[in-house]
Each structure stands twice: as structure tokens, then as C-alpha cells.
Amino acid sequence: MPVPPYKLNDVVKMRKKHPCGGERWQISRVGIDIKLKCLQCGRVIMLSRTDFEKNLRAVVSENRSENI
């Protein structure tokens, strides 16, 4: 099984902008669902993993710290 290119606290860019105009999202939960926080207005949304992967455009910045 391949390792996904995104992890907790990564900042991603989605296909569509948020209604507030923000386009950068921080991943705050990874599992069956993906929880995202808009970095412009602070709104939190949850997407299914399949919807997230379909709408993901790019990983803008990666979280370099590893929690062990």
C-alpha cells in the first residue's frame, strides 16, 4: 500500500477556493475522513478521503516534525 503524500499539519491547496477567498488549508485530521482548516477564515470542514484526493491540487508545505 503506497504512503499518501500528505500528513497531519501539512498545508494543501484544493481545486476550488473557499467562499472567503482562501485557497490554503491545513490538515488537522487524517483517517477515513480528512479534516481541513481554512487558513484565511478558520472554518473547519471534513471531507471523505476519496473526495479529498479527488480535489487535492498540491501540497504547499509539509510538516517536517515527526511525532513518535
Secondary structure, DSSP 8 states (H G I E B T S, - for coil): ----S--TT-EEEESS--TTS--EEEEEEESSEEEEEETTT--EEEEEHHHHHHHEEEEEE-------
